[in-house]
Amino acid sequence: QVVACDAAAILVIEKDATFQHLAERRLWDSFPSILITARGFPDVATRMLLRVLHEAMPRIPVLGVVDFNPAGCGILLTYRNG
């Protein structure tokens, strides 16, 4: 199924506070993007949503906004590998 979207990226955000901050400032107005958060470690539903979005729009890069520590790396790997 072809989906039309003008997003420049899908942003996966670790922290809910960061997600809320970007949403309140309407980041998508200045940087067309899709914001996703699981409020920490990703649950199955959030991982499936990301997978469906990426399969529907494979040319849009998925970028992670996480802490630069082992837990942040673990979150990125969980999104990537399941």
Secondary structure, 3 states (H helix, E strand, C coil): CCCCCCCCEEEEECCHHHHHHHHHCCHHHHCCEEEEECCCCCCHHHHHHHHHHHHHCCCCCEEEECCCCHHHHHHHHHHHHC
